[in-house]
Amino acid sequence: MFNICAFVVIYSLYQSVSNKVTPTAYIKLIDVWLIFGLVLPFVVFFLLVTIEHLPKEPSPASEKHQKLWKLRQGLIVFAHFVLPAIILVFALAYAITAALIFCL
């Protein structure tokens, strides 16, 4: 439910910003940032759904079940550590680029 609400808010933000920015033939930095913001709720939603549908306990009897459990553990690590790191790096890169553009 939160992802749907976040997507609607980000989409309305994208529309309002796109209407105020002068149209150009190339993709601007703000477009990249807003599209990243639009894609992120989808990625988080599908990641959470995938984690919930994988087995919560390893089964010693089934090799496939153990592989799926290991995949679930890997996705949990990805969701808790890698995805926030990607978002942080993207945000810092955007902030540094914007600061350099405004300073020059």
C-alpha positions in Angstrom: 0.0 0.0 0.0 2.9 2.4 0.8 4.5 1.7 -2.5 1.4 2.6 -4.4 1.0 5.8 -2.5 4.7 6.7 -3.0 4.4 6.0 -6.7 1.4 8.3 -7.1 3.2 11.1 -5.2 6.4 10.7 -7.2 4.4 10.6 -10.5 2.6 13.8 -9.6 5.9 15.4 -8.7 7.4 14.2 -12.0 4.5 15.7 -13.9 4.7 19.1 -12.1 8.4 19.3 -12.6 8.3 18.3 -16.2 5.7 20.9 -16.9 7.8 23.7 -15.4 11.1 22.7 -17.1 11.7 23.9 -20.6 11.4 21.2 -23.1 14.6 20.0 -24.8 15.6 17.2 -27.2 17.9 15.6 -24.7 17.4 14.0 -21.3 18.1 16.4 -18.4 19.6 15.4 -15.0 16.3 16.1 -13.3 14.6 13.7 -15.7 17.1 10.9 -14.8 16.5 11.6 -11.1 12.7 11.6 -11.3 12.6 8.4 -13.5 14.9 6.7 -10.9 12.4 7.8 -8.3 9.5 6.3 -10.4 11.3 3.0 -10.9 12.4 2.5 -7.3 8.9 1.8 -5.8 8.4 -0.9 -8.4 11.8 -2.5 -7.6 11.1 -2.5 -3.9 7.6 -3.9 -4.4 8.7 -6.8 -6.5 11.7 -7.5 -4.2 9.4 -7.7 -1.2 6.8 -9.9 -3.0 9.6 -12.2 -4.1 11.1 -12.5 -0.6 7.7 -13.3 0.8 7.0 -16.0 -1.7 10.3 -17.9 -1.1 10.5 -20.5 1.7 11.2 -19.1 5.2 12.9 -22.2 6.6 15.5 -24.4 4.9 14.3 -28.0 4.3 17.1 -30.6 4.6 15.1 -33.1 2.4 14.8 -30.9 -0.7 17.8 -29.5 -2.6 15.5 -27.1 -4.5 14.0 -25.9 -1.3 17.4 -25.2 0.1 18.5 -23.2 -3.0 15.3 -21.2 -2.8 15.9 -20.5 0.9 19.5 -19.3 0.0 18.1 -17.1 -2.7 15.7 -15.6 -0.1 18.6 -14.9 2.2 20.5 -13.2 -0.6 17.5 -11.1 -1.5 17.1 -10.0 2.1 20.8 -8.9 2.2 20.3 -7.1 -1.1 17.2 -5.3 0.2 18.8 -4.3 3.5 22.3 -3.4 2.4 22.9 -3.2 -1.4 19.7 -1.4 -2.5 20.1 1.4 0.2 23.7 1.8 -0.8 22.8 2.1 -4.5 20.2 4.8 -3.6 22.7 6.6 -1.4 25.4 6.6 -4.2 22.8 7.8 -6.7 21.7 10.6 -4.4 25.2 11.7 -3.6 26.2 11.6 -7.3 23.1 13.7 -8.1 23.8 16.2 -5.3 27.5 16.6 -6.3 26.6 17.0 -10.0 23.9 19.6 -9.2 26.2 21.5 -6.9 28.9 21.6 -9.6 26.4 22.8 -12.2 25.1 25.6 -9.9 28.6 26.6 -8.8 30.0 26.9 -12.3 
